[in-house]
Amino acid sequence: MRTVLSLILILAVLPSPGTSKGQDPPQPPADLKEAVESYWTGLAEGDKARALEHVHPQTLNAFLKRNEPALRDWRVEEYQEIDADRYRVTTAFKSLQPTGGLAPSKIRETWQRTEDGWKVRVLSLQEQRQAAYQALRRSADWPEELEVFPQTLKFRTGSDQPGVVVIRNGLRQEVEITALEADPKLIEVKMPRERTVPARTSARIALYWKGPSPEDDNASDQRDAAEPSDSDQVTLVMTIGDSRRRFSIPYLVDPEDPFLEWIKGQKGPAKPPR
C-alpha cells in the first residue's frame, strides 16, 4: 500500500503532457544568446574583428566580402530551434542610408554549435538577394523553409531542353504539389509522378515551351523577352497541412546569350568573350 501511495504522489508531481500546450516556448541556450549579442554588438560598433570571432569558418569569405552600412537599434526578434545544435535567429535593425536616413531591415541567419562555440553561417550577397526574391514572389503565408528556384525560368524556342522548377522542402512536414498554373497554349507542364514532397527533400517540375518565338511577326501576343510582364509567369500552388499557398515565377523566352551572339558575329578566328 505504501508503494502504491508513493507511485501516486510521483505521478501527481510529474508534468502532464498536455500542460506544455500554451506554455512559453523553450528558451535558447544562454551561450547562444551571448554569442549573438557579441556578434551584433561588434557589427553595430564597427568592430568587425569582434564580429568575426562568431562567424562559421565555412562562411568567412562571405562575411569579409560583405560591406554592410552602419547599423543602429538592433534587436533579436526570434530564436527558432532547428535541432539541438542549430538555431535560426531573426534580427531586426536599422541601416544607415547614403542619404543619411535610417531604413528598417531584417535578416534571418543560422547559428550552429561547433567545438569553438556558437557560430553564425553568414549569408553571401547572392544568398541575401535570393532571400529577398523568395519573399517578393511568395504569398504572405508561404513558409521561408519551402524554397522555389530558379528566380526566372528561361525557355528557348525550338529546343527540347525544358525549364525546370525546383522545390526544396526544408520543413519538418511533407507538402503536396497541387498545381503549376501556366498558359496551356504556350507552356506544357510535366508534373512529377509523386506529388508529395517529404520533409527535407526536393522535387522537380519540367516545363516545355510550345508557343511562338518572341520574334515571330505572326505571334498574336508578341512580348519583349527582356522585360517580362505580369502575365509572363507561372504560379506554383502547394498544399501545406490544410491550406494552399501560391508562389509566382516569371519567365523569359529566347533571352540574349552573349556567347551565342558572339558566335553569330564571328567572321574569323577570335577569342570568345570573358
Disulfide bonds with the S-S distance in Angstrom:
none
